[in-house]
């Protein structure tokens, strides 16, 4: 991607990176890490024309 000066990286994070729910701390920690590394990659690689985004789906409960 750096060689051709373009590209897109999409990661799957979670709304839990911003919200808090009891008993899912390992899940929240890993998804927050995914969201944060996406921000870092976007900052570091923007100069090479590479876009980095994290998709953060919402938690749904079906009744």
PyMOL Python script that loads the backbone (N, CA, C, O; Angstrom):
from pymol import cmd

cmd.read_pdbstr("""\
ATOM      1  N   UNK A   1       0.817  -1.190   0.000  1.00  0.00           N
ATOM      2  CA  UNK A   1       0.000   0.000   0.000  1.00  0.00           C
ATOM      3  C   UNK A   1       0.861   1.253   0.000  1.00  0.00           C
ATOM      4  O   UNK A   1       0.567   2.223  -0.698  1.00  0.00           O
ATOM      5  N   UNK A   2       1.921   1.220   0.787  1.00  0.00           N
ATOM      6  CA  UNK A   2       2.811   2.381   0.825  1.00  0.00           C
ATOM      7  C   UNK A   2       3.471   2.574  -0.539  1.00  0.00           C
ATOM      8  O   UNK A   2       3.615   3.702  -1.012  1.00  0.00           O
ATOM      9  N   UNK A   3       3.869   1.470  -1.167  1.00  0.00           N
ATOM     10  CA  UNK A   3       4.526   1.529  -2.467  1.00  0.00           C
ATOM     11  C   UNK A   3       3.641   2.175  -3.529  1.00  0.00           C
ATOM     12  O   UNK A   3       4.116   2.970  -4.340  1.00  0.00           O
ATOM     13  N   UNK A   4       2.349   1.831  -3.523  1.00  0.00           N
ATOM     14  CA  UNK A   4       1.448   2.398  -4.532  1.00  0.00           C
ATOM     15  C   UNK A   4       0.724   3.657  -4.063  1.00  0.00           C
ATOM     16  O   UNK A   4      -0.079   4.222  -4.805  1.00  0.00           O
ATOM     17  N   UNK A   5       1.002   4.101  -2.836  1.00  0.00           N
ATOM     18  CA  UNK A   5       0.443   5.342  -2.276  1.00  0.00           C
ATOM     19  C   UNK A   5      -1.079   5.349  -2.189  1.00  0.00           C
ATOM     20  O   UNK A   5      -1.705   6.394  -2.364  1.00  0.00           O
ATOM     21  N   UNK A   6      -1.672   4.203  -1.924  1.00  0.00           N
ATOM     22  CA  UNK A   6      -3.115   4.160  -1.706  1.00  0.00           C
ATOM     23  C   UNK A   6      -3.486   2.834  -1.047  1.00  0.00           C
ATOM     24  O   UNK A   6      -2.755   1.847  -1.129  1.00  0.00           O
ATOM     25  N   UNK A   7      -4.628   2.845  -0.402  1.00  0.00           N
ATOM     26  CA  UNK A   7      -5.132   1.638   0.224  1.00  0.00           C
ATOM     27  C   UNK A   7      -6.114   1.977   1.324  1.00  0.00           C
ATOM     28  O   UNK A   7      -6.206   3.115   1.784  1.00  0.00           O
ATOM     29  N   UNK A   8      -6.841   0.958   1.728  1.00  0.00           N
ATOM     30  CA  UNK A   8      -7.823   1.127   2.798  1.00  0.00           C
ATOM     31  C   UNK A   8      -7.740  -0.069   3.732  1.00  0.00           C
ATOM     32  O   UNK A   8      -7.692  -1.215   3.287  1.00  0.00           O
ATOM     33  N   UNK A   9      -7.724   0.205   5.022  1.00  0.00           N
ATOM     34  CA  UNK A   9      -7.732  -0.829   6.044  1.00  0.00           C
ATOM     35  C   UNK A   9      -8.988  -0.617   6.873  1.00  0.00           C
ATOM     36  O   UNK A   9      -9.226   0.472   7.395  1.00  0.00           O
ATOM     37  N   UNK A  10      -9.791  -1.673   6.989  1.00  0.00           N
ATOM     38  CA  UNK A  10     -11.021  -1.599   7.770  1.00  0.00           C
ATOM     39  C   UNK A  10     -10.945  -2.655   8.865  1.00  0.00           C
ATOM     40  O   UNK A  10     -10.724  -3.833   8.582  1.00  0.00           O
ATOM     41  N   UNK A  11     -11.125  -2.240  10.100  1.00  0.00           N
ATOM     42  CA  UNK A  11     -11.121  -3.169  11.226  1.00  0.00           C
ATOM     43  C   UNK A  11     -12.502  -3.197  11.861  1.00  0.00           C
ATOM     44  O   UNK A  11     -13.305  -2.282  11.675  1.00  0.00           O
ATOM     45  N   UNK A  12     -12.766  -4.252  12.607  1.00  0.00           N
ATOM     46  CA  UNK A  12     -14.048  -4.398  13.290  1.00  0.00           C
ATOM     47  C   UNK A  12     -13.831  -4.168  14.780  1.00  0.00           C
ATOM     48  O   UNK A  12     -13.236  -5.001  15.464  1.00  0.00           O
ATOM     49  N   UNK A  13     -14.308  -3.050  15.272  1.00  0.00           N
ATOM     50  CA  UNK A  13     -14.228  -2.732  16.699  1.00  0.00           C
ATOM     51  C   UNK A  13     -15.602  -3.027  17.307  1.00  0.00           C
ATOM     52  O   UNK A  13     -16.256  -3.989  16.906  1.00  0.00           O
ATOM     53  N   UNK A  14     -16.033  -2.239  18.236  1.00  0.00           N
ATOM     54  CA  UNK A  14     -17.341  -2.425  18.866  1.00  0.00           C
ATOM     55  C   UNK A  14     -17.755  -1.125  19.537  1.00  0.00           C
ATOM     56  O   UNK A  14     -16.910  -0.306  19.900  1.00  0.00           O
ATOM     57  N   UNK A  15     -19.044  -0.944  19.696  1.00  0.00           N
ATOM     58  CA  UNK A  15     -19.542   0.201  20.442  1.00  0.00           C
ATOM     59  C   UNK A  15     -19.042   0.129  21.892  1.00  0.00           C
ATOM     60  O   UNK A  15     -19.011   1.143  22.589  1.00  0.00           O
ATOM     61  N   UNK A  16     -18.657  -1.057  22.339  1.00  0.00           N
ATOM     62  CA  UNK A  16     -18.142  -1.234  23.693  1.00  0.00           C
ATOM     63  C   UNK A  16     -16.821  -0.500  23.931  1.00  0.00           C
ATOM     64  O   UNK A  16     -16.365  -0.415  25.072  1.00  0.00           O
ATOM     65  N   UNK A  17     -16.208   0.023  22.891  1.00  0.00           N
ATOM     66  CA  UNK A  17     -15.001   0.826  23.095  1.00  0.00           C
ATOM     67  C   UNK A  17     -15.334   2.139  23.796  1.00  0.00           C
ATOM     68  O   UNK A  17     -14.462   2.763  24.401  1.00  0.00           O
ATOM     69  N   UNK A  18     -16.604   2.557  23.713  1.00  0.00           N
ATOM     70  CA  UNK A  18     -17.031   3.804  24.348  1.00  0.00           C
ATOM     71  C   UNK A  18     -18.004   3.602  25.493  1.00  0.00           C
ATOM     72  O   UNK A  18     -18.174   4.492  26.327  1.00  0.00           O
ATOM     73  N   UNK A  19     -18.636   2.457  25.542  1.00  0.00           N
ATOM     74  CA  UNK A  19     -19.623   2.170  26.575  1.00  0.00           C
ATOM     75  C   UNK A  19     -19.056   1.160  27.569  1.00  0.00           C
ATOM     76  O   UNK A  19     -18.026   0.535  27.314  1.00  0.00           O
ATOM     77  N   UNK A  20     -19.730   1.011  28.689  1.00  0.00           N
ATOM     78  CA  UNK A  20     -19.279   0.071  29.706  1.00  0.00           C
ATOM     79  C   UNK A  20     -20.436  -0.833  30.096  1.00  0.00           C
ATOM     80  O   UNK A  20     -21.545  -0.371  30.362  1.00  0.00           O
ATOM     81  N   UNK A  21     -20.156  -2.131  30.124  1.00  0.00           N
ATOM     82  CA  UNK A  21     -21.114  -3.125  30.612  1.00  0.00           C
ATOM     83  C   UNK A  21     -20.385  -4.055  31.559  1.00  0.00           C
ATOM     84  O   UNK A  21     -19.216  -4.364  31.331  1.00  0.00           O
ATOM     85  N   UNK A  22     -21.035  -4.507  32.606  1.00  0.00           N
ATOM     86  CA  UNK A  22     -20.361  -5.407  33.542  1.00  0.00           C
ATOM     87  C   UNK A  22     -20.092  -6.779  32.925  1.00  0.00           C
ATOM     88  O   UNK A  22     -20.819  -7.226  32.038  1.00  0.00           O
ATOM     89  N   UNK A  23     -19.066  -7.420  33.393  1.00  0.00           N
ATOM     90  CA  UNK A  23     -18.689  -8.812  33.102  1.00  0.00           C
ATOM     91  C   UNK A  23     -18.154  -9.083  31.706  1.00  0.00           C
ATOM     92  O   UNK A  23     -18.029 -10.248  31.328  1.00  0.00           O
ATOM     93  N   UNK A  24     -17.835  -8.068  30.929  1.00  0.00           N
ATOM     94  CA  UNK A  24     -17.235  -8.315  29.611  1.00  0.00           C
ATOM     95  C   UNK A  24     -15.929  -7.532  29.441  1.00  0.00           C
ATOM     96  O   UNK A  24     -15.615  -7.077  28.341  1.00  0.00           O
ATOM     97  N   UNK A  25     -15.188  -7.378  30.510  1.00  0.00           N
ATOM     98  CA  UNK A  25     -13.966  -6.571  30.436  1.00  0.00           C
ATOM     99  C   UNK A  25     -12.945  -7.099  29.427  1.00  0.00           C
ATOM    100  O   UNK A  25     -12.328  -6.276  28.751  1.00  0.00           O
ATOM    101  N   UNK A  26     -12.718  -8.411  29.270  1.00  0.00           N
ATOM    102  CA  UNK A  26     -11.764  -8.855  28.243  1.00  0.00           C
ATOM    103  C   UNK A  26     -12.206  -8.457  26.835  1.00  0.00           C
ATOM    104  O   UNK A  26     -11.391  -8.016  26.026  1.00  0.00           O
ATOM    105  N   UNK A  27     -13.484  -8.612  26.550  1.00  0.00           N
ATOM    106  CA  UNK A  27     -14.022  -8.231  25.244  1.00  0.00           C
ATOM    107  C   UNK A  27     -13.851  -6.735  25.017  1.00  0.00           C
ATOM    108  O   UNK A  27     -13.389  -6.311  23.957  1.00  0.00           O
ATOM    109  N   UNK A  28     -14.222  -5.940  26.011  1.00  0.00           N
ATOM    110  CA  UNK A  28     -14.116  -4.489  25.901  1.00  0.00           C
ATOM    111  C   UNK A  28     -12.670  -4.057  25.696  1.00  0.00           C
ATOM    112  O   UNK A  28     -12.399  -3.171  24.886  1.00  0.00           O
ATOM    113  N   UNK A  29     -11.748  -4.666  26.413  1.00  0.00           N
ATOM    114  CA  UNK A  29     -10.333  -4.310  26.290  1.00  0.00           C
ATOM    115  C   UNK A  29      -9.796  -4.623  24.893  1.00  0.00           C
ATOM    116  O   UNK A  29      -9.071  -3.815  24.313  1.00  0.00           O
ATOM    117  N   UNK A  30     -10.146  -5.782  24.355  1.00  0.00           N
ATOM    118  CA  UNK A  30      -9.629  -6.136  23.028  1.00  0.00           C
ATOM    119  C   UNK A  30     -10.244  -5.271  21.936  1.00  0.00           C
ATOM    120  O   UNK A  30      -9.545  -4.861  21.009  1.00  0.00           O
ATOM    121  N   UNK A  31     -11.521  -4.992  22.028  1.00  0.00           N
ATOM    122  CA  UNK A  31     -12.161  -4.157  21.014  1.00  0.00           C
ATOM    123  C   UNK A  31     -11.699  -2.701  21.117  1.00  0.00           C
ATOM    124  O   UNK A  31     -11.588  -2.018  20.099  1.00  0.00           O
ATOM    125  N   UNK A  32     -11.433  -2.228  22.315  1.00  0.00           N
ATOM    126  CA  UNK A  32     -10.878  -0.880  22.476  1.00  0.00           C
ATOM    127  C   UNK A  32      -9.490  -0.811  21.854  1.00  0.00           C
ATOM    128  O   UNK A  32      -9.128   0.199  21.250  1.00  0.00           O
ATOM    129  N   UNK A  33      -8.714  -1.875  21.997  1.00  0.00           N
ATOM    130  CA  UNK A  33      -7.381  -1.922  21.384  1.00  0.00           C
ATOM    131  C   UNK A  33      -7.478  -1.852  19.867  1.00  0.00           C
ATOM    132  O   UNK A  33      -6.690  -1.160  19.223  1.00  0.00           O
ATOM    133  N   UNK A  34      -8.438  -2.564  19.299  1.00  0.00           N
ATOM    134  CA  UNK A  34      -8.645  -2.527  17.846  1.00  0.00           C
ATOM    135  C   UNK A  34      -9.004  -1.105  17.407  1.00  0.00           C
ATOM    136  O   UNK A  34      -8.469  -0.605  16.417  1.00  0.00           O
ATOM    137  N   UNK A  35      -9.902  -0.463  18.140  1.00  0.00           N
ATOM    138  CA  UNK A  35     -10.280   0.912  17.808  1.00  0.00           C
ATOM    139  C   UNK A  35      -9.114   1.872  17.917  1.00  0.00           C
ATOM    140  O   UNK A  35      -8.940   2.745  17.066  1.00  0.00           O
ATOM    141  N   UNK A  36      -8.310   1.714  18.964  1.00  0.00           N
ATOM    142  CA  UNK A  36      -7.166   2.612  19.161  1.00  0.00           C
ATOM    143  C   UNK A  36      -6.074   2.393  18.118  1.00  0.00           C
ATOM    144  O   UNK A  36      -5.495   3.359  17.621  1.00  0.00           O
ATOM    145  N   UNK A  37      -5.786   1.143  17.782  1.00  0.00           N
ATOM    146  CA  UNK A  37      -4.732   0.915  16.786  1.00  0.00           C
ATOM    147  C   UNK A  37      -5.173   1.419  15.411  1.00  0.00           C
ATOM    148  O   UNK A  37      -4.342   1.824  14.598  1.00  0.00           O
ATOM    149  N   UNK A  38      -6.476   1.392  15.155  1.00  0.00           N
ATOM    150  CA  UNK A  38      -6.984   1.953  13.899  1.00  0.00           C
ATOM    151  C   UNK A  38      -6.725   3.456  13.835  1.00  0.00           C
ATOM    152  O   UNK A  38      -6.365   3.984  12.783  1.00  0.00           O
ATOM    153  N   UNK A  39      -6.909   4.143  14.961  1.00  0.00           N
ATOM    154  CA  UNK A  39      -6.618   5.585  15.012  1.00  0.00           C
ATOM    155  C   UNK A  39      -5.128   5.854  14.782  1.00  0.00           C
ATOM    156  O   UNK A  39      -4.756   6.782  14.064  1.00  0.00           O
ATOM    157  N   UNK A  40      -4.295   5.037  15.397  1.00  0.00           N
ATOM    158  CA  UNK A  40      -2.845   5.207  15.251  1.00  0.00           C
ATOM    159  C   UNK A  40      -2.413   4.954  13.808  1.00  0.00           C
ATOM    160  O   UNK A  40      -1.631   5.721  13.246  1.00  0.00           O
ATOM    161  N   UNK A  41      -2.930   3.867  13.205  1.00  0.00           N
ATOM    162  CA  UNK A  41      -2.583   3.580  11.807  1.00  0.00           C
ATOM    163  C   UNK A  41      -3.056   4.701  10.895  1.00  0.00           C
ATOM    164  O   UNK A  41      -2.337   5.095   9.976  1.00  0.00           O
ATOM    165  N   UNK A  42      -4.256   5.221  11.138  1.00  0.00           N
ATOM    166  CA  UNK A  42      -4.775   6.317  10.314  1.00  0.00           C
ATOM    167  C   UNK A  42      -3.865   7.536  10.398  1.00  0.00           C
ATOM    168  O   UNK A  42      -3.609   8.198   9.392  1.00  0.00           O
ATOM    169  N   UNK A  43      -3.384   7.827  11.589  1.00  0.00           N
ATOM    170  CA  UNK A  43      -2.495   8.982  11.783  1.00  0.00           C
ATOM    171  C   UNK A  43      -1.137   8.760  11.136  1.00  0.00           C
ATOM    172  O   UNK A  43      -0.612   9.644  10.459  1.00  0.00           O
ATOM    173  N   UNK A  44      -0.568   7.574  11.346  1.00  0.00           N
ATOM    174  CA  UNK A  44       0.771   7.283  10.829  1.00  0.00           C
ATOM    175  C   UNK A  44       0.811   7.124   9.317  1.00  0.00           C
ATOM    176  O   UNK A  44       1.787   7.529   8.688  1.00  0.00           O
ATOM    177  N   UNK A  45      -0.216   6.548   8.723  1.00  0.00           N
ATOM    178  CA  UNK A  45      -0.167   6.195   7.313  1.00  0.00           C
ATOM    179  C   UNK A  45      -0.932   7.128   6.393  1.00  0.00           C
ATOM    180  O   UNK A  45      -0.957   6.908   5.182  1.00  0.00           O
ATOM    181  N   UNK A  46      -1.559   8.167   6.936  1.00  0.00           N
ATOM    182  CA  UNK A  46      -2.274   9.125   6.091  1.00  0.00           C
ATOM    183  C   UNK A  46      -1.335   9.771   5.080  1.00  0.00           C
ATOM    184  O   UNK A  46      -1.733  10.050   3.949  1.00  0.00           O
ATOM    185  N   UNK A  47      -0.104  10.005   5.480  1.00  0.00           N
ATOM    186  CA  UNK A  47       0.866  10.649   4.570  1.00  0.00           C
ATOM    187  C   UNK A  47       1.193   9.788   3.357  1.00  0.00           C
ATOM    188  O   UNK A  47       1.726  10.286   2.365  1.00  0.00           O
ATOM    189  N   UNK A  48       0.872   8.484   3.432  1.00  0.00           N
ATOM    190  CA  UNK A  48       1.091   7.575   2.305  1.00  0.00           C
ATOM    191  C   UNK A  48      -0.185   7.349   1.489  1.00  0.00           C
ATOM    192  O   UNK A  48      -0.188   6.549   0.553  1.00  0.00           O
ATOM    193  N   UNK A  49      -1.260   8.044   1.837  1.00  0.00           N
ATOM    194  CA  UNK A  49      -2.513   7.900   1.122  1.00  0.00           C
ATOM    195  C   UNK A  49      -3.326   6.686   1.552  1.00  0.00           C
ATOM    196  O   UNK A  49      -4.221   6.251   0.828  1.00  0.00           O
ATOM    197  N   UNK A  50      -3.024   6.141   2.715  1.00  0.00           N
ATOM    198  CA  UNK A  50      -3.722   4.961   3.218  1.00  0.00           C
ATOM    199  C   UNK A  50      -4.777   5.394   4.230  1.00  0.00           C
ATOM    200  O   UNK A  50      -4.482   6.136   5.167  1.00  0.00           O
ATOM    201  N   UNK A  51      -6.002   4.928   4.035  1.00  0.00           N
ATOM    202  CA  UNK A  51      -7.096   5.224   4.955  1.00  0.00           C
ATOM    203  C   UNK A  51      -7.286   4.046   5.900  1.00  0.00           C
ATOM    204  O   UNK A  51      -7.242   2.893   5.470  1.00  0.00           O
ATOM    205  N   UNK A  52      -7.493   4.322   7.163  1.00  0.00           N
ATOM    206  CA  UNK A  52      -7.756   3.289   8.165  1.00  0.00           C
ATOM    207  C   UNK A  52      -9.013   3.668   8.929  1.00  0.00           C
ATOM    208  O   UNK A  52      -9.113   4.768   9.472  1.00  0.00           O
ATOM    209  N   UNK A  53      -9.967   2.755   8.968  1.00  0.00           N
ATOM    210  CA  UNK A  53     -11.226   3.002   9.654  1.00  0.00           C
ATOM    211  C   UNK A  53     -11.612   1.792  10.484  1.00  0.00           C
ATOM    212  O   UNK A  53     -11.274   0.658  10.144  1.00  0.00           O
ATOM    213  N   UNK A  54     -12.317   2.041  11.568  1.00  0.00           N
ATOM    214  CA  UNK A  54     -12.861   0.967  12.398  1.00  0.00           C
ATOM    215  C   UNK A  54     -14.382   1.030  12.336  1.00  0.00           C
ATOM    216  O   UNK A  54     -14.980   2.089  12.524  1.00  0.00           O
ATOM    217  N   UNK A  55     -14.989  -0.099  12.073  1.00  0.00           N
ATOM    218  CA  UNK A  55     -16.439  -0.214  12.117  1.00  0.00           C
ATOM    219  C   UNK A  55     -16.797  -0.662  13.529  1.00  0.00           C
ATOM    220  O   UNK A  55     -16.211  -1.614  14.044  1.00  0.00           O
ATOM    221  N   UNK A  56     -17.742   0.006  14.148  1.00  0.00           N
ATOM    222  CA  UNK A  56     -18.114  -0.318  15.528  1.00  0.00           C
ATOM    223  C   UNK A  56     -19.603  -0.640  15.607  1.00  0.00           C
ATOM    224  O   UNK A  56     -20.412   0.242  15.895  1.00  0.00           O
ATOM    225  N   UNK A  57     -19.974  -1.903  15.352  1.00  0.00           N
ATOM    226  CA  UNK A  57     -21.389  -2.276  15.420  1.00  0.00           C
ATOM    227  C   UNK A  57     -21.960  -2.094  16.819  1.00  0.00           C
ATOM    228  O   UNK A  57     -21.244  -2.152  17.819  1.00  0.00           O
ATOM    229  N   UNK A  58     -23.250  -1.874  16.859  1.00  0.00           N
ATOM    230  CA  UNK A  58     -23.975  -1.688  18.110  1.00  0.00           C
ATOM    231  C   UNK A  58     -24.442  -3.050  18.624  1.00  0.00           C
ATOM    232  O   UNK A  58     -24.704  -3.956  17.833  1.00  0.00           O
ATOM    233  N   UNK A  59     -24.543  -3.191  19.918  1.00  0.00           N
ATOM    234  CA  UNK A  59     -25.024  -4.414  20.545  1.00  0.00           C
ATOM    235  C   UNK A  59     -26.545  -4.473  20.433  1.00  0.00           C
ATOM    236  O   UNK A  59     -27.234  -3.544  20.855  1.00  0.00           O
ATOM    237  N   UNK A  60     -27.067  -5.554  19.871  1.00  0.00           N
ATOM    238  CA  UNK A  60     -28.508  -5.716  19.723  1.00  0.00           C
ATOM    239  C   UNK A  60     -28.986  -6.883  20.571  1.00  0.00           C
ATOM    240  O   UNK A  60     -28.309  -7.906  20.681  1.00  0.00           O
ATOM    241  N   UNK A  61     -30.152  -6.719  21.162  1.00  0.00           N
ATOM    242  CA  UNK A  61     -30.806  -7.810  21.875  1.00  0.00           C
ATOM    243  C   UNK A  61     -32.141  -8.053  21.180  1.00  0.00           C
ATOM    244  O   UNK A  61     -32.951  -7.139  21.024  1.00  0.00           O
ATOM    245  N   UNK A  62     -32.352  -9.279  20.774  1.00  0.00           N
ATOM    246  CA  UNK A  62     -33.615  -9.600  20.110  1.00  0.00           C
ATOM    247  C   UNK A  62     -34.523 -10.319  21.117  1.00  0.00           C
ATOM    248  O   UNK A  62     -34.113 -11.287  21.757  1.00  0.00           O
ATOM    249  N   UNK A  63     -35.732  -9.840  21.242  1.00  0.00           N
ATOM    250  CA  UNK A  63     -36.694 -10.450  22.159  1.00  0.00           C
ATOM    251  C   UNK A  63     -37.728 -11.233  21.398  1.00  0.00           C
ATOM    252  O   UNK A  63     -38.625 -11.821  22.002  1.00  0.00           O
TER     253      UNK A  63
END
""", "prot")
cmd.dss("prot")
cmd.show_as("cartoon", "prot")
cmd.util.cbc("prot")
cmd.orient("prot")
